[in-house]
Amino acid sequence: MTEGPSLRRTVSVFLEALAARYGRRPRTIQTYRSALQRFLGYLTDIDLDPEHQTPEALDPAHVRDFIPYLEDRYRREGRTLPSATRQTYLAALVSWVHFLLDEGLWTLPAEEARRLIRELHAQRGRSTPPLPRLPREELLKALLRAARARPSSPSPRHELRRLRDLALVLVLRSSGIRVGELVALRRGDFDPAQGILWIRHGKGGKERLAFLDEAAVRALQAYLQARDAGVRGKGRDHLPLFARHDKGAGAVVRPLTPEGVRRALAALAREAGLEEPLTPHQFRHYFATRVLEATGDLAAVQDLLGHASPTTTRRYARVSPRRLRAVHRQAFEGPEPSEG
C-alpha cells in the first residue's frame, strides 16, 4: 500500500470538510455519505479494499464504471436505477473526486482528471464546455491578464479581493503547492526577503519550503500591506495568509477555503473569457511540467512538490513531449556508439 490516508478515510475527511469548510447542510452531507458508502462497497466488490488502499490505487475506470455497475445490479433484480439516485450518486462522486485532486490525495494527470470529470457529467446527462484549445501557458496568461485588468475599487472589501486574487494566481503558478497547503498558510509562513513559503501542514504532516518568483512576492506583499491598513496589534503571524473578503466573513480575519479558491479562479476565468476555469490541481500540474521541461531533474520536481515517492512524481508530472524529444535526439541523432 502506498503512503497516505485510506480511501475510506478520505471519504470521512471529505464529509467533515463539507460541513467545516463549505457549510453544506446536514441533509446534503448525509446524502453524500450514503452515496459514497455505496461507492466504497462497490470498490470492495471489485477487490479494491477501501480500508487499506489509498486513492493512488484508483484508476479513472473504477470511478467511471460505478454507475454501470449499479445499473447492472438493479437490472439483475428486475428494477431500473432511479434517475434521482443516479444524479445524487454522481454529484457526490464528482465533489469527492474534486476534493481528492485539489488536496493532492490523488495525483491524476490534469488531462486525465478533466476527461474523467467530463465523463461523469455526461453520465448525469449534462454536457460540460469543451476544453479551450490553448496551451496551458496561454491559459495562465489570460487568467493573469484578467486579474491585472481589474480596476481598483473604493470598496475596501472589493479592493482586498482584487489584490488577493492576483496574488493567489501568482503564488499557485510559481510554487506548485496543494490547495490544502495554501489555505493552511499563516502570515508567519511567508518570508518575502527570501521569497519562500514554509509549508508546515503538508501531506503526511511533512514540512518543506516552497519558492516564489518575484512577481508573486510583490503581489503578496501588496495584498498584505493593504490588509494591514488601519490594523494594529500583535499576533499577525498567526493570521491566515489568504483571507476571505466576502460579506459573510464580517470583521474577523477568516482563512480562505479550498472552495473559495476555486470560486476565485472560476470568476477570473469568466472575466478572461475562458470556457473552463483552471483548478488548483491544474496549476500544480503546470508547475511540475514546467520545472521538468526546464531542468529534466525529476528528483528536484519530487522535492518541490513534496512527494515521498519518485513514482508519484513521474505519474503526476509525466515527462513532457519536449523533454522526450530532447532525450530521443540525444540518443539517436548524436554520434553513433562505437561497436564492441
C-alpha positions in Angstrom: 0.0 0.0 0.0 1.3 3.5 -0.8 1.7 6.3 1.7 -1.4 8.3 2.6 -4.9 8.0 4.0 -7.1 5.1 3.0 -9.9 5.6 0.6 -12.4 5.2 3.4 -10.5 7.8 5.5 -10.6 10.3 2.6 -14.4 10.0 2.4 -14.6 10.8 6.1 -12.3 13.8 5.7 -14.3 15.0 2.7 -17.6 14.8 4.6 -16.1 16.7 7.5 -14.9 19.3 5.1 -18.4 19.7 3.6 -19.6 21.0 6.9 -16.5 22.8 8.3 -15.2 24.4 5.1 -18.1 24.6 2.8 -21.0 25.0 5.1 -23.1 22.3 3.5 -26.4 21.4 5.1 -26.6 18.2 7.3 -29.1 16.7 4.9 -26.7 17.1 1.9 -23.8 15.6 3.9 -25.9 12.6 4.9 -27.0 12.1 1.2 -23.3 12.2 0.1 -22.3 9.9 2.9 -24.8 7.3 1.7 -23.7 7.6 -1.9 -20.0 7.3 -1.1 -20.5 4.4 1.2 -22.2 2.7 -1.7 -19.2 3.5 -3.8 -16.8 2.1 -1.3 -18.9 -1.1 -1.2 -18.5 -1.3 -5.0 -14.8 -1.0 -4.7 -14.8 -3.9 -2.2 -16.8 -5.9 -4.8 -14.1 -5.3 -7.4 -11.4 -6.3 -5.0 -10.1 -2.8 -4.2 -10.0 -2.7 -0.4 -11.0 0.8 0.8 -9.7 0.1 4.3 -6.1 -0.4 3.2 -5.8 1.1 -0.3 -5.2 4.8 -0.9 -6.7 6.9 -3.6 -3.5 6.3 -5.6 -4.7 2.8 -6.2 -7.8 4.2 -8.0 -7.9 4.1 -11.8 -10.3 6.5 -13.5 -12.1 3.4 -14.9 -13.0 2.4 -11.3 -14.9 5.7 -10.9 -16.3 5.8 -14.4 -17.7 2.2 -14.1 -19.6 2.8 -10.8 -22.9 3.8 -12.4 -22.9 1.0 -15.0 -22.2 -1.4 -12.1 -25.2 -0.1 -10.2 -27.4 -0.3 -13.3 -26.4 -3.9 -13.7 -27.2 -4.7 -10.1 -30.6 -3.1 -10.4 -31.3 -4.9 -13.7 -30.5 -8.3 -12.2 -33.1 -7.5 -9.6 -35.6 -6.7 -12.2 -35.5 -3.0 -11.5 -34.3 0.2 -13.1 -31.8 2.6 -11.4 -33.9 5.7 -10.5 -32.8 8.9 -12.2 -32.7 10.8 -8.8 -30.4 8.1 -7.4 -28.1 8.4 -10.4 -27.9 12.2 -10.1 -27.3 12.1 -6.3 -24.5 9.4 -6.5 -22.8 11.2 -9.4 -23.0 14.6 -7.7 -21.3 13.1 -4.6 -18.7 11.3 -6.7 -17.8 14.5 -8.7 -17.4 16.5 -5.5 -15.3 13.8 -3.8 -13.1 13.5 -6.9 -12.6 17.3 -7.0 -11.6 17.1 -3.3 -9.1 14.3 -3.8 -7.5 16.2 -6.7 -7.4 19.6 -5.1 -5.9 18.2 -1.8 -3.3 16.2 -3.7 -4.6 12.9 -2.4 -5.0 11.5 -6.0 -2.2 12.6 -8.3 -4.0 12.1 -11.5 -2.5 13.9 -14.5 -4.6 17.0 -15.3 -5.7 15.8 -18.8 -7.0 12.5 -17.3 -8.7 14.4 -14.5 -10.5 16.7 -16.8 -11.6 13.8 -19.0 -12.9 11.9 -16.0 -14.9 14.9 -14.8 -16.4 15.4 -18.3 -17.4 11.7 -18.5 -19.1 11.9 -15.0 -21.0 14.9 -16.1 -22.0 13.1 -19.3 -23.4 10.2 -17.2 -25.5 12.8 -15.4 -26.9 13.8 -18.7 -25.1 17.2 -18.5 -22.6 18.4 -21.0 -19.5 20.3 -20.0 -17.9 23.0 -22.1 -15.2 21.8 -24.5 -11.6 22.3 -23.3 -10.0 25.5 -24.6 -7.7 24.8 -27.5 -4.9 26.7 -25.9 -1.6 25.7 -24.3 -1.5 25.8 -20.5 0.8 28.8 -20.6 -1.7 30.8 -22.7 -4.5 30.0 -20.2 -2.4 31.2 -17.3 -1.5 34.4 -19.2 -5.2 35.0 -19.9 -6.1 34.5 -16.2 -3.3 36.8 -15.1 -4.4 39.5 -17.6 -7.9 39.3 -16.2 -6.6 39.6 -12.6 -4.4 42.6 -13.5 -7.1 44.3 -15.6 -9.5 44.5 -12.6 -9.8 48.2 -11.7 -9.1 49.5 -8.2 -12.2 49.8 -6.1 -13.2 52.4 -3.4 -14.7 49.5 -1.5 -12.1 48.1 0.9 -13.6 44.6 0.6 -13.6 44.6 -3.2 -10.1 46.1 -3.3 -8.7 43.4 -1.0 -10.3 40.7 -3.1 -8.7 42.2 -6.2 -5.3 42.2 -4.7 -5.8 38.7 -3.1 -6.9 37.1 -6.3 -3.9 38.4 -8.2 -1.5 37.2 -5.5 -3.4 33.8 -5.4 -2.8 33.1 -9.1 0.8 34.1 -9.0 1.5 32.1 -5.8 -0.2 29.0 -7.3 1.7 29.4 -10.5 5.2 29.8 -9.1 5.0 27.5 -6.0 3.2 24.3 -7.1 1.7 23.9 -3.7 -1.5 22.0 -3.0 -4.7 24.0 -2.3 -5.0 22.4 1.2 -1.4 23.7 1.9 -2.2 27.1 0.6 -5.3 27.7 2.7 -3.4 26.5 5.8 -0.6 29.1 5.4 -0.2 31.8 8.1 1.4 35.2 7.8 4.5 34.0 9.6 5.0 31.2 7.0 5.8 33.9 4.3 9.4 35.2 4.1 9.4 38.0 1.5 13.1 38.6 1.8 13.9 35.1 0.6 10.8 34.6 -1.5 9.8 31.4 0.3 6.8 29.8 2.0 7.1 27.4 4.9 4.7 24.5 4.3 4.1 23.3 7.8 1.0 21.2 7.1 2.0 19.3 4.0 0.7 15.8 3.0 1.6 13.3 5.7 2.4 16.1 8.2 5.7 16.9 6.5 7.3 20.3 6.4 9.1 21.8 3.4 9.9 25.0 1.6 8.1 26.4 -1.4 9.6 29.1 -3.6 8.0 32.1 -5.1 9.1 34.2 -8.1 9.5 38.0 -7.7 6.0 38.7 -9.2 4.3 36.5 -6.6 6.3 38.1 -3.8 5.4 41.6 -4.9 1.7 40.8 -5.3 1.5 39.0 -1.9 3.2 42.0 -0.2 0.8 44.4 -1.8 -2.1 42.4 -0.7 -0.9 42.1 2.9 0.0 45.8 3.1 -3.5 46.7 2.0 -4.9 44.3 4.5 -2.9 45.9 7.3 -4.2 49.4 6.6 -5.6 50.7 9.9 -4.9 47.5 11.7 -2.8 47.5 14.9 -1.8 44.9 17.3 0.5 41.9 17.6 0.0 38.3 16.7 -0.4 38.9 12.9 2.0 36.0 12.2 -0.8 33.6 13.2 -3.4 35.1 10.9 -4.2 33.4 7.6 -2.0 34.4 4.7 -5.0 34.3 2.3 -8.3 35.5 3.9 -11.9 35.7 3.0 -13.2 39.1 1.8 -16.9 38.3 1.3 -19.8 39.7 3.3 -20.1 36.6 5.4 -16.6 36.9 6.8 -17.5 40.0 8.7 -14.7 41.8 10.6 -13.0 38.6 11.6 -9.9 37.5 9.5 -11.1 34.1 8.4 -9.0 31.8 6.2 -9.8 31.3 2.6 -11.2 27.8 1.9 -10.4 25.4 -1.0 -13.9 26.1 -2.3 -13.2 29.8 -2.0 -10.0 29.4 -4.1 -12.0 27.5 -6.8 -14.6 30.2 -6.8 -12.0 33.0 -7.2 -10.3 31.1 -10.1 -13.7 30.5 -11.8 -14.6 34.2 -11.6 -11.3 35.2 -13.2 -11.8 32.6 -15.9 -15.2 34.1 -16.7 -13.7 37.5 -16.9 -10.9 36.2 -19.1 -13.4 34.7 -21.5 -12.2 31.1 -20.9 -14.6 28.3 -21.5 -13.4 26.4 -18.4 -11.8 27.5 -15.2 -8.4 26.4 -14.1 -8.4 24.3 -11.0 -5.7 24.5 -8.3 -4.7 20.9 -9.3 -4.0 22.2 -12.9 -1.7 24.9 -11.5 0.2 22.1 -9.7 0.5 20.0 -12.8 1.6 23.1 -14.8 4.3 23.8 -12.3 5.6 20.3 -12.3 5.7 20.1 -16.1 7.4 23.5 -16.4 10.1 22.6 -13.9 10.7 19.2 -15.6 10.8 20.8 -19.1 13.3 23.4 -17.9 15.6 21.1 -15.9 14.9 17.5 -16.7 15.5 16.9 -13.0 12.8 14.5 -11.7 14.4 14.5 -8.2 14.1 18.3 -8.0 10.4 18.1 -9.1 9.8 15.5 -6.4 11.2 17.7 -3.7 9.4 20.8 -4.9 6.1 19.1 -5.0 6.6 17.4 -1.6 6.2 13.8 -2.9 7.6 11.0 -0.9 8.0 8.7 -3.9 9.6 9.4 -7.3 6.9 7.0 -8.7 4.2 9.5 -7.7 6.1 12.4 -9.3 6.5 10.6 -12.6 2.8 9.7 -12.7 1.9 13.3 -11.7 4.1 15.4 -13.8 4.8 12.9 -16.6 7.7 13.6 -18.9 6.8 16.3 -21.3 6.9 15.6 -25.1 9.5 18.3 -25.4 11.8 16.6 -22.9 11.2 13.2 -24.6 12.1 14.6 -27.9 15.3 16.1 -26.5 16.2 12.7 -24.9 15.4 10.9 -28.2 17.6 13.3 -30.2 20.4 12.9 -27.7 20.2 9.1 -28.1 19.7 8.8 -31.8 20.9 12.0 -33.5 24.3 12.2 -31.8 27.5 10.3 -32.7 27.0 6.6 -33.3 28.1 4.4 -30.4 31.3 2.5 -31.1 30.9 -1.2 -31.7 32.4 -3.5 -29.2 
